[in-house]
Amino acid sequence: MIVADAPGPIRVFGAVRGRVADVAPLLAGLEAFDPKVVGVGLSFDEMTGLTDHFAGRPFEPVVPVTGNETAEIGGLVRFGEVRLPHPAYVGVLEWAKARSVPVEPLEPSDETYATLFATHIGYVELVGRTLRERRLARGPPDAPTADEFAIRWDREVARGKGSRAFIAAREAHVATEAHRLAERSGRTAVVVDRERFDGVLAALRA
């Protein structure tokens, strides 16, 4: 887990997707920061799904896992327990509900996401991403830490020009929504996947 301050006042937290060990320090960081609102790196539909089916539930439904996700989990598990769906976001939703802190999605809606993807990811780039994902499935990146693993995995999948532009557009969207939250509510915590942390923080500071 990583944390840094941005103008706003906004504090950004980055948690490795699936890593259980990141949950406790993340929630401790939120407790210390005492935000008026929390923005999460999820779309409205993703956040609704976690709220309705996972946060605060005594049991969890079966989660379908793609081949790419299975490979990523297989590489990440050597750094500790891994759980799906993203335990950091589930923990944030439970933490916020217990304290009556509002939580807002920061990622583009599904419709906007599809538009951004179509704008930046052409056929050649899509084929390249698919091939890179298959290579990673056969051999996940060698990394000394969970943080570096998440960054290297994302960097390999998204090393094409179109993919980088797509990610930059998503990160800019998250930063814009976070600034709106801060302007409206004051002290704002932003929680994103570890691989999105640097780009979101840079966009917030721009």
C-alpha positions as CSV (number, residue, x, y, z in Angstrom):
1,M,0.0,0.0,0.0
2,I,1.2,3.5,-0.9
3,V,0.0,6.9,0.1
4,A,0.7,10.6,-0.9
5,D,-1.0,14.0,-0.6
6,A,-2.3,16.0,-3.5
7,P,-3.8,19.5,-3.7
8,G,-7.4,19.7,-2.7
9,P,-6.9,18.7,0.1
10,I,-6.8,15.1,-1.3
11,R,-4.9,12.1,0.0
12,V,-4.3,9.3,-2.5
13,F,-4.0,5.6,-1.5
14,G,-2.8,2.9,-3.8
15,A,-3.6,-0.8,-3.0
16,V,-2.4,-3.8,-4.9
17,R,-5.5,-5.4,-6.5
18,G,-6.4,-8.6,-4.6
19,R,-3.7,-8.4,-1.9
20,V,-5.3,-8.9,1.6
21,A,-2.2,-7.5,3.4
22,D,-2.9,-4.0,1.9
23,V,-6.3,-3.8,3.6
24,A,-5.3,-3.1,7.2
25,P,-2.8,-0.3,6.5
26,L,-5.3,1.3,4.0
27,L,-8.1,1.4,6.6
28,A,-5.7,2.7,9.2
29,G,-4.6,5.4,6.8
30,L,-8.2,6.4,6.2
31,E,-8.9,6.5,9.9
32,A,-6.0,8.8,10.5
33,F,-6.9,11.1,7.6
34,D,-10.6,11.2,8.6
35,P,-12.0,12.2,5.2
36,K,-15.3,13.8,4.6
37,V,-15.8,11.7,1.5
38,V,-14.0,8.8,-0.2
39,G,-13.5,8.4,-4.0
40,V,-12.8,4.9,-5.3
41,G,-11.2,3.8,-8.6
42,L,-14.4,2.0,-9.6
43,S,-17.3,2.7,-12.0
44,F,-20.8,3.2,-10.6
45,D,-21.8,-0.3,-11.6
46,E,-18.7,-1.9,-10.1
47,M,-19.2,-0.1,-6.8
48,T,-22.9,-1.0,-6.8
49,G,-22.0,-4.6,-7.3
50,L,-19.5,-4.7,-4.4
51,T,-22.0,-2.8,-2.2
52,D,-24.9,-5.1,-3.0
53,H,-23.2,-8.5,-2.9
54,F,-19.9,-8.3,-0.9
55,A,-19.6,-5.4,1.6
56,G,-20.8,-6.4,5.0
57,R,-22.2,-9.8,3.8
58,P,-21.8,-12.9,6.0
59,F,-21.0,-15.0,2.9
60,E,-19.9,-14.1,-0.6
61,P,-21.2,-15.3,-4.0
62,V,-19.0,-17.3,-6.3
63,V,-16.8,-14.9,-8.4
64,P,-16.0,-15.9,-12.0
65,V,-12.3,-15.5,-12.8
66,T,-10.8,-15.0,-16.2
67,G,-7.7,-16.8,-17.4
68,N,-5.8,-13.6,-17.2
69,E,-6.9,-13.0,-13.7
70,T,-6.0,-16.5,-12.7
71,A,-2.5,-15.9,-14.0
72,E,-2.2,-12.6,-12.2
73,I,-3.3,-14.2,-9.0
74,G,-0.9,-17.0,-9.5
75,G,2.0,-14.6,-9.7
76,L,0.8,-12.4,-6.9
77,V,0.1,-15.1,-4.4
78,R,3.8,-15.6,-3.6
79,F,3.6,-12.3,-1.7
80,G,0.8,-13.4,0.5
81,E,-3.0,-14.1,0.6
82,V,-5.0,-12.9,-2.5
83,R,-8.7,-12.6,-2.6
84,L,-11.4,-11.6,-5.1
85,P,-13.1,-9.3,-5.6
86,H,-10.7,-6.5,-4.6
87,P,-10.6,-6.8,-0.8
88,A,-9.3,-3.2,-0.4
89,Y,-12.5,-1.8,-2.0
90,V,-14.7,-4.1,0.0
91,G,-12.9,-2.9,3.1
92,V,-13.3,0.7,2.2
93,L,-17.0,0.3,1.6
94,E,-17.5,-1.4,5.0
95,W,-15.3,1.2,6.8
96,A,-17.2,4.1,5.2
97,K,-20.6,2.7,6.0
98,A,-19.8,2.1,9.6
99,R,-18.7,5.8,9.9
100,S,-21.4,7.3,7.6
101,V,-18.8,8.6,5.2
102,P,-20.1,8.9,1.6
103,V,-18.2,6.9,-1.1
104,E,-18.3,8.0,-4.7
105,P,-17.1,6.2,-7.9
106,L,-14.3,8.0,-9.8
107,E,-13.9,5.8,-12.9
108,P,-15.8,6.5,-16.1
109,S,-19.2,5.0,-16.5
110,D,-19.4,1.9,-18.7
111,E,-20.6,3.9,-21.6
112,T,-17.8,6.5,-21.3
113,Y,-15.2,3.7,-20.7
114,A,-16.4,2.0,-23.9
115,T,-16.0,5.3,-25.8
116,L,-12.5,5.9,-24.5
117,F,-11.5,2.3,-25.3
118,A,-12.8,2.6,-28.8
119,T,-11.1,5.9,-29.3
120,H,-7.6,4.8,-28.2
121,I,-7.5,1.0,-28.8
122,G,-7.6,0.0,-32.5
123,Y,-7.5,-3.5,-33.9
124,V,-3.7,-3.8,-34.0
125,E,-3.4,-2.5,-30.4
126,L,-6.2,-4.9,-29.3
127,V,-4.4,-7.9,-30.8
128,G,-1.1,-6.8,-29.2
129,R,-2.8,-6.5,-25.8
130,T,-4.2,-10.0,-26.2
131,L,-0.9,-11.5,-27.1
132,R,0.9,-9.7,-24.2
133,E,-1.8,-11.0,-21.8
134,R,-1.2,-14.6,-23.1
135,R,2.5,-14.2,-22.6
136,L,2.0,-13.0,-19.1
137,A,-0.3,-16.0,-18.4
138,R,2.5,-18.3,-19.4
139,G,5.1,-16.4,-17.3
140,P,4.2,-13.7,-14.9
141,P,6.8,-10.9,-14.4
142,D,9.5,-11.5,-11.8
143,A,9.3,-8.8,-9.2
144,P,10.8,-8.3,-5.7
145,T,7.5,-7.0,-4.1
146,A,3.8,-7.1,-4.7
147,D,3.8,-3.4,-5.6
148,E,6.4,-3.9,-8.3
149,F,4.6,-7.0,-9.5
150,A,1.4,-5.0,-10.1
151,I,3.3,-2.2,-11.9
152,R,5.2,-4.5,-14.1
153,W,2.1,-6.6,-15.0
154,D,0.2,-3.4,-16.0
155,R,3.2,-2.0,-17.9
156,E,3.6,-5.1,-20.0
157,V,-0.1,-5.3,-20.9
158,A,-0.3,-1.5,-21.7
159,R,3.0,-0.8,-23.3
160,G,1.4,0.0,-26.7
161,K,0.9,3.7,-27.6
162,G,-2.9,3.3,-27.7
163,S,-3.1,1.5,-24.4
164,R,-1.0,4.2,-22.7
165,A,-3.3,6.9,-24.1
166,F,-6.3,5.0,-22.9
167,I,-4.9,4.7,-19.4
168,A,-3.9,8.4,-19.3
169,A,-7.5,9.3,-20.2
170,R,-8.9,7.2,-17.4
171,E,-6.5,8.6,-14.9
172,A,-7.4,12.1,-16.0
173,H,-11.0,11.3,-15.5
174,V,-10.4,10.0,-12.0
175,A,-8.4,13.1,-11.1
176,T,-11.1,15.4,-12.4
177,E,-13.8,13.6,-10.4
178,A,-11.6,13.7,-7.3
179,H,-11.1,17.4,-7.5
180,R,-14.9,17.9,-7.9
181,L,-15.4,15.8,-4.7
182,A,-12.9,17.9,-2.8
183,E,-14.4,21.2,-4.0
184,R,-17.8,20.0,-2.9
185,S,-17.0,18.2,0.3
186,G,-13.6,19.2,1.6
187,R,-11.0,16.6,2.8
188,T,-11.1,13.7,0.3
189,A,-9.5,10.3,0.2
190,V,-8.9,8.7,-3.1
191,V,-8.4,4.9,-3.3
192,V,-7.1,3.4,-6.5
193,D,-5.3,0.3,-7.8
194,R,-1.5,0.4,-7.1
195,E,-0.7,0.6,-10.8
196,R,-2.9,3.7,-11.3
197,F,-1.5,5.5,-8.3
198,D,1.4,7.4,-10.0
199,G,-0.7,8.5,-12.9
200,V,-3.7,9.6,-10.8
201,L,-1.4,11.5,-8.4
202,A,0.4,13.2,-11.3
203,A,-3.0,14.2,-12.9
204,L,-4.2,15.6,-9.5
205,R,-1.0,17.7,-9.2
206,A,-1.0,18.9,-12.8
